[in-house]
Amino acid sequence: MKNYIILSLKNNKLSNFFLFICLFFVLLIIVVLTNFKLSFYKYLTYITENYYDARKIEAVNLDLTYEEMETQIRQIDHVADVFFFNDYRTGFDIKSSNESLLERMYVAPAGEGYMPQAIKGKNIEEETDLICPIKLANSGTNGFNTEFINMEDYLGKNITLTKDVYYLEKMGQEPVVIETKEYQFKIVGLYDYSAFGDEPYYCYTFKDVIGNIVKETNPIYAEDYWPDNYLYESGPETGIFPYIDIIVDKNENVSYVENELEKLGFQHSTMFFIDYEFFDTVNILFNIVLEFILIIFGLLFYTFLSKNMKKRYNELWILKAIGYNDNQITKIVLYNAFIIFCISFFLSIIFSLIINYFINAILSNNAQLIGLVIKNNYLAIFLIFIAFILEFVWFNYRLKSKVKVLLRRKTCEN
């Protein structure tokens, strides 16, 4: 029987080639879609677990002082930190041209619940450590014109950042630089800003380090700088309170903290909302579509085998006449298709790797999708293969009865 199966493959080259082409493209689509879906959902999980903007709540209670607000909020479970975020973020000039990444670098605070995690290098451990986006945007560009610097070239290198201290004598006059302070940092790690939840302009160090620098470099105002009728800018020291920033420890605890803020009389709003139900719905729909494709494929493949068997009517009857039983004849028909299926499946996996390579090459040039890497999920591919094996078992059962009917008809005609 083995020799005849090989002979059958050679004698039906045209139909086998057509079957191979159809199987290859269908299987390639199934494998590529499955890989993309699983890789994309892994990326979504990666984002939702790290996206600190989804854990940030802005809140205010106009009946309380800043200290009272902070005290009450810190007593809420799952609150990682409370502070005015903009008071801990600042820009630096870069001193040495041979160190220069760009003309200006922005450094933001990092702490519990809002610490970017390195995907290259290491996380910040020392007060002089910086962690930057793997692709740092030039602060002078934005939108479609954004220019990015590959920070892998600067990983592990020291950098000198400078901050001017300004003296303001009279309102409306240009401030005067009275001192330039220097700060030494080392770029120890690179993070994926698309997962962390910030624009790609910011490097990070510890919150207290930035807070001290901001205090040291605050502008100095002359005693008579402010006119008597001037409305002071908002801030904790003026009694005019902007919304305070709250960092929650985990995304799933944001709703709990919001409910507690409601009870305490705070006005609040979240920066971003992650719709987990939408993700679940899309996942279910994708699985339904994939199962539908597998069922339709099975029906079409079975139809093809049935028609192919009718075309080989005389050939199969001759096999019956020379001593092959119905089970053996069915296996000959099925093994012929199964061999082509295995070749198509194997090649679809090889070609999916090639497609993954080109897709990832495109994604790697997009700073917003750095964490998205399309990979072959071999467990899922194996389960798809098992699903097709089960279909072939069903084919074997159905074709065996068709062979009996077909060959019995031929015998009756004779």
C-alpha positions as CSV (number, residue, x, y, z in Angstrom):
1,M,0.0,0.0,0.0
2,K,2.9,2.4,0.8
3,N,4.3,2.1,-2.7
4,Y,0.9,2.7,-4.2
5,I,0.4,5.9,-2.2
6,I,3.7,7.2,-3.5
7,L,2.7,6.2,-7.1
8,S,-0.7,7.9,-6.6
9,L,1.1,11.2,-5.6
10,K,3.1,11.0,-8.8
11,N,0.1,10.2,-11.1
12,N,-2.1,13.0,-9.8
13,K,0.3,15.8,-9.9
14,L,-2.1,18.5,-11.2
15,S,-4.8,17.9,-8.6
16,N,-2.3,17.4,-5.9
17,F,-0.6,20.7,-6.8
18,F,-3.9,22.5,-6.7
19,L,-4.7,20.9,-3.3
20,F,-1.2,22.0,-2.0
21,I,-1.7,25.6,-3.1
22,C,-5.1,25.8,-1.5
23,L,-4.0,24.1,1.7
24,F,-0.8,26.2,1.9
25,F,-2.6,29.6,1.7
26,V,-5.4,28.6,4.1
27,L,-3.0,27.2,6.6
28,L,-0.7,30.2,6.3
29,I,-3.6,32.6,7.0
30,I,-4.6,30.6,10.0
31,V,-1.1,30.4,11.4
32,V,-0.3,34.1,10.8
33,L,-3.6,35.3,12.3
34,T,-3.2,33.0,15.3
35,N,0.4,34.3,15.9
36,F,-0.7,37.9,15.5
37,K,-3.7,37.5,17.8
38,L,-1.7,35.8,20.6
39,S,1.3,38.2,20.2
40,F,-1.0,41.2,20.2
41,Y,-2.8,40.0,23.4
42,K,0.5,39.4,25.1
43,Y,1.4,43.0,24.2
44,L,-1.9,44.3,25.6
45,T,-1.3,42.4,28.8
46,Y,2.2,43.8,28.9
47,I,0.8,47.3,28.4
48,T,-2.1,47.1,30.9
49,E,0.3,45.7,33.6
50,N,2.8,48.6,33.1
51,Y,0.8,51.5,31.8
52,Y,1.1,53.9,34.7
53,D,-1.2,56.6,33.2
54,A,-4.0,54.1,33.6
55,R,-3.1,54.0,37.4
56,K,-3.1,57.8,37.7
57,I,-6.0,59.7,39.2
58,E,-6.3,63.5,39.4
59,A,-8.3,64.6,42.4
60,V,-9.2,67.7,44.4
61,N,-11.3,68.6,47.5
62,L,-11.7,72.4,47.7
63,D,-12.8,72.2,51.3
64,L,-9.4,70.8,52.4
65,T,-5.9,72.2,52.4
66,Y,-3.2,70.5,50.4
67,E,-1.8,68.8,53.5
68,E,-5.3,67.5,54.5
69,M,-5.9,66.2,51.0
70,E,-2.6,64.3,51.0
71,T,-3.2,62.9,54.4
72,Q,-6.6,61.6,53.6
73,I,-5.6,60.1,50.2
74,R,-2.6,58.3,51.6
75,Q,-4.9,56.5,54.1
76,I,-6.7,54.9,51.1
77,D,-5.6,51.3,50.4
78,H,-3.7,50.7,47.2
79,V,-2.5,54.3,46.9
80,A,1.2,54.2,46.0
81,D,2.0,57.9,46.0
82,V,0.4,61.4,46.1
83,F,2.0,64.5,44.8
84,F,1.9,67.3,42.2
85,F,3.5,65.6,39.2
86,N,4.6,68.7,37.4
87,D,6.5,69.9,40.5
88,Y,8.8,67.0,40.0
89,R,9.5,67.2,36.3
90,T,12.1,69.4,34.7
91,G,14.2,70.0,31.7
92,F,18.0,70.0,31.5
93,D,20.5,71.3,29.0
94,I,23.3,68.9,28.0
95,K,26.7,70.4,28.7
96,S,29.2,68.6,26.5
97,S,28.7,68.4,22.8
98,N,30.5,65.0,22.6
99,E,27.9,63.7,25.0
100,S,25.0,65.5,23.4
101,L,22.0,63.4,22.5
102,L,20.0,66.4,21.8
103,E,20.0,70.0,23.0
104,R,17.6,69.4,25.9
105,M,16.6,66.5,27.9
106,Y,13.5,66.2,30.2
107,V,13.7,64.2,33.4
108,A,10.6,63.0,35.3
109,P,10.2,61.4,38.7
110,A,9.9,57.7,39.3
111,G,8.7,55.9,42.4
112,E,6.5,53.0,43.6
113,G,3.8,52.4,41.1
114,Y,5.3,54.7,38.4
115,M,8.7,53.2,37.9
116,P,9.5,52.3,34.2
117,Q,11.0,48.9,33.9
118,A,14.1,48.3,31.8
119,I,13.9,46.1,28.7
120,K,17.6,46.7,28.1
121,G,20.2,47.4,30.7
122,K,18.9,47.6,34.3
123,N,16.4,49.5,36.4
124,I,17.5,52.6,38.3
125,E,19.1,51.7,41.7
126,E,21.3,54.7,42.5
127,E,20.5,58.4,42.7
128,T,22.6,59.2,39.7
129,D,20.9,56.5,37.5
130,L,18.7,57.5,34.6
131,I,16.4,55.2,32.6
132,C,15.4,56.5,29.2
133,P,13.1,55.4,26.3
134,I,14.7,53.0,24.0
135,K,14.0,55.6,21.4
136,L,14.2,59.1,22.8
137,A,12.2,61.8,21.0
138,N,13.8,65.1,20.2
139,S,12.0,67.7,22.4
140,G,12.0,70.1,19.5
141,T,9.9,67.9,17.3
142,N,6.5,66.3,17.6
143,G,3.7,64.6,15.8
144,F,4.5,63.3,12.3
145,N,7.8,65.2,12.4
146,T,9.1,63.6,15.6
147,E,12.7,62.7,15.4
148,F,14.0,59.8,17.5
149,I,17.4,58.9,18.9
150,N,18.4,55.3,19.3
151,M,19.4,55.3,23.0
152,E,21.1,51.8,22.7
153,D,24.2,53.8,21.6
154,Y,24.3,55.6,24.9
155,L,23.4,52.8,27.3
156,G,25.9,52.6,30.2
157,K,27.4,56.1,29.4
158,N,27.7,59.1,31.7
159,I,26.0,62.4,30.9
160,T,26.4,65.9,32.3
161,L,23.1,67.8,32.7
162,T,23.0,71.5,33.5
163,K,20.2,73.6,35.0
164,D,20.2,77.4,35.1
165,V,19.1,79.4,38.1
166,Y,17.3,82.6,37.1
167,Y,16.9,85.9,38.9
168,L,13.8,87.9,38.1
169,E,13.9,91.5,39.1
170,K,10.9,93.1,37.4
171,M,7.9,91.6,35.7
172,G,8.1,91.8,32.0
173,Q,11.9,91.8,31.9
174,E,14.1,88.9,30.7
175,P,15.4,86.8,33.6
176,V,19.1,86.8,34.3
177,V,21.1,83.6,34.8
178,I,22.9,83.9,38.1
179,E,24.2,80.3,38.4
180,T,24.4,77.2,36.3
181,K,24.3,73.9,38.3
182,E,25.7,70.7,37.0
183,Y,24.4,67.2,37.6
184,Q,26.1,63.9,36.7
185,F,23.9,61.0,35.7
186,K,24.4,57.6,34.0
187,I,22.0,56.0,31.6
188,V,21.7,52.6,33.1
189,G,18.6,51.3,31.4
190,L,16.1,51.7,28.5
191,Y,12.4,51.3,28.8
192,D,9.5,50.9,26.4
193,Y,7.5,54.1,26.8
194,S,4.5,52.7,24.9
195,A,4.0,50.3,27.7
196,F,4.8,52.7,30.5
197,G,2.3,55.3,29.5
198,D,4.2,58.5,28.8
199,E,5.5,60.5,25.9
200,P,8.9,59.4,24.5
201,Y,10.5,62.7,25.7
202,Y,11.2,61.7,29.3
203,C,14.0,60.0,31.1
204,Y,13.4,59.0,34.7
205,T,15.2,59.0,38.0
206,F,14.0,58.8,41.6
207,K,11.4,61.3,42.6
208,D,13.3,62.7,45.6
209,V,16.4,63.4,43.4
210,I,14.3,65.4,40.9
211,G,12.4,67.2,43.8
212,N,15.7,68.4,45.3
213,I,17.0,69.6,41.9
214,V,13.7,71.5,41.3
215,K,14.1,73.2,44.7
216,E,17.8,74.0,44.1
217,T,17.0,75.6,40.7
218,N,13.8,77.5,41.5
219,P,13.9,81.0,40.1
220,I,14.7,83.8,42.6
221,Y,12.4,86.7,42.6
222,A,13.1,90.3,43.7
223,E,11.2,91.4,46.8
224,D,9.1,93.9,44.7
225,Y,8.8,91.6,41.6
226,W,5.1,90.9,42.2
227,P,2.6,93.8,42.0
228,D,0.1,94.1,44.8
229,N,-2.9,93.1,42.7
230,Y,-1.2,90.1,41.0
231,L,-3.1,86.8,41.1
232,Y,-0.6,84.2,42.1
233,E,-0.2,81.0,40.1
234,S,-1.8,77.9,41.6
235,G,0.3,75.6,43.8
236,P,0.3,74.1,47.3
237,E,2.0,77.1,48.9
238,T,-0.6,79.6,47.7
239,G,-3.8,77.9,48.8
240,I,-5.0,77.8,45.1
241,F,-5.0,74.0,44.6
242,P,-4.7,72.3,41.3
243,Y,-5.7,68.7,41.0
244,I,-3.3,66.5,42.9
245,D,-1.9,63.4,41.2
246,I,-2.6,60.0,42.8
247,I,-0.7,56.9,41.7
248,V,-2.5,53.6,42.3
249,D,-0.5,50.4,42.8
250,K,-2.3,48.3,40.2
251,N,-4.7,49.0,37.4
252,E,-7.4,46.7,38.8
253,N,-7.5,48.8,42.0
254,V,-8.2,52.1,40.3
255,S,-12.0,51.7,40.7
256,Y,-11.7,50.9,44.4
257,V,-9.6,54.1,45.0
258,E,-12.1,56.2,42.9
259,N,-15.0,54.9,45.1
260,E,-13.0,55.8,48.2
261,L,-12.4,59.3,46.9
262,E,-16.1,59.7,46.3
263,K,-16.8,58.8,49.9
264,L,-14.3,61.5,51.0
265,G,-15.9,64.2,48.8
266,F,-13.1,64.5,46.2
267,Q,-13.7,65.5,42.7
268,H,-11.6,63.2,40.5
269,S,-10.9,62.0,37.0
270,T,-8.8,59.2,35.6
271,M,-6.1,59.8,32.9
272,F,-7.0,56.7,30.9
273,F,-9.5,53.9,31.1
274,I,-8.7,50.4,30.1
275,D,-11.7,48.6,28.8
276,Y,-11.0,44.9,29.7
277,E,-14.5,43.9,28.6
278,F,-13.7,45.1,25.1
279,F,-10.5,43.0,25.0
280,D,-12.4,39.9,26.2
281,T,-15.1,40.5,23.5
282,V,-12.6,40.9,20.7
283,N,-10.8,37.7,22.0
284,I,-14.1,35.7,21.9
285,L,-15.0,37.0,18.4
286,F,-11.5,36.1,17.1
287,N,-11.9,32.6,18.5
288,I,-15.3,32.2,16.9
289,V,-13.9,33.4,13.5
290,L,-11.0,30.9,13.8
291,E,-13.3,28.0,14.7
292,F,-15.6,29.0,11.8
293,I,-12.6,29.0,9.4
294,L,-11.6,25.5,10.7
295,I,-15.1,24.2,10.2
296,I,-15.5,25.7,6.7
297,F,-12.1,24.4,5.8
298,G,-13.0,20.9,7.0
299,L,-16.2,20.9,5.0
300,L,-14.5,22.2,1.8
301,F,-11.7,19.7,2.2
302,Y,-14.1,16.9,2.7
303,T,-16.0,18.0,-0.4
304,F,-12.7,18.1,-2.4
305,L,-11.8,14.5,-1.2
306,S,-15.3,13.3,-2.2
307,K,-15.1,14.7,-5.7
308,N,-11.5,13.5,-6.1
309,M,-12.6,10.0,-5.1
310,K,-15.4,10.1,-7.8
311,K,-12.8,11.2,-10.4
312,R,-10.7,8.2,-9.4
313,Y,-13.7,5.9,-9.7
314,N,-12.1,3.3,-12.0
315,E,-8.8,3.4,-10.2
316,L,-10.4,2.6,-6.9
317,W,-12.5,-0.2,-8.3
318,I,-9.3,-1.8,-9.8
319,L,-7.8,-1.7,-6.3
320,K,-10.9,-3.4,-5.0
321,A,-10.6,-6.0,-7.7
322,I,-7.0,-6.9,-7.0
323,G,-7.7,-7.5,-3.3
324,Y,-7.6,-4.2,-1.4
325,N,-10.4,-3.9,1.1
326,D,-12.5,-0.8,1.7
327,N,-10.4,0.4,4.7
328,Q,-7.2,0.2,2.7
329,I,-8.7,2.0,-0.2
330,T,-9.9,4.8,2.1
331,K,-6.5,5.1,3.6
332,I,-4.9,5.4,0.2
333,V,-7.2,8.3,-0.7
334,L,-6.8,9.9,2.7
335,Y,-3.0,9.4,3.1
336,N,-2.5,11.1,-0.3
337,A,-4.2,14.2,1.0
338,F,-2.6,13.9,4.5
339,I,0.9,14.0,3.1
340,I,0.1,17.1,1.1
341,F,-1.5,18.6,4.2
342,C,1.7,18.0,6.3
343,I,3.9,19.5,3.6
344,S,1.6,22.6,3.4
345,F,1.4,22.9,7.2
346,F,5.2,22.7,7.6
347,L,5.8,25.3,4.8
348,S,3.1,27.6,6.2
349,I,5.1,27.7,9.5
350,I,8.3,28.4,7.7
351,F,6.7,31.3,5.7
352,S,5.0,32.6,8.8
353,L,8.5,33.1,10.3
354,I,9.5,35.1,7.2
355,I,6.3,37.2,7.5
356,N,7.0,37.7,11.2
357,Y,10.5,39.0,10.4
358,F,9.3,41.7,8.0
359,I,6.4,42.7,10.2
360,N,8.7,43.1,13.2
361,A,11.2,45.0,11.1
362,I,8.4,47.5,10.4
363,L,7.2,47.6,14.0
364,S,10.7,48.2,15.3
365,N,10.8,51.5,13.6
366,N,7.6,52.6,15.4
367,A,8.5,54.0,18.8
368,Q,4.9,53.5,20.0
369,L,4.9,49.8,19.2
370,I,8.3,48.7,20.5
371,G,6.8,46.1,22.9
372,L,4.8,44.4,20.1
373,V,6.8,41.5,18.7
374,I,5.1,38.9,16.5
375,K,6.3,35.4,17.3
376,N,5.2,32.0,16.4
377,N,3.3,30.4,19.3
378,Y,4.2,26.7,18.8
379,L,1.7,25.5,21.4
380,A,-1.1,27.1,19.5
381,I,0.2,25.8,16.2
382,F,0.4,22.3,17.7
383,L,-3.2,22.6,18.9
384,I,-4.2,23.7,15.4
385,F,-2.4,20.6,14.0
386,I,-4.3,18.4,16.5
387,A,-7.6,20.0,15.4
388,F,-6.8,19.1,11.8
389,I,-5.8,15.5,12.8
390,L,-9.3,15.2,14.4
391,E,-10.8,16.4,11.2
392,F,-8.9,13.7,9.3
393,V,-10.2,11.1,11.7
394,W,-13.7,12.3,10.8
395,F,-12.8,12.3,7.1
396,N,-11.7,8.7,7.5
397,Y,-15.0,7.6,9.0
398,R,-17.0,9.5,6.4
399,L,-15.0,8.4,3.3
400,K,-15.0,4.8,4.3
401,S,-18.8,4.7,4.0
402,K,-18.6,6.6,0.7
403,V,-16.0,4.0,-0.6
404,K,-18.4,1.2,0.2
405,V,-21.3,2.8,-1.5
406,L,-19.2,3.8,-4.6
407,L,-17.6,0.4,-5.1
408,R,-20.8,-1.5,-4.4
409,R,-22.5,0.5,-7.2
410,K,-19.7,-0.4,-9.6
411,T,-20.0,-4.1,-8.6
412,C,-23.8,-4.0,-9.2
413,E,-23.3,-2.3,-12.6
414,N,-21.0,-5.2,-13.6
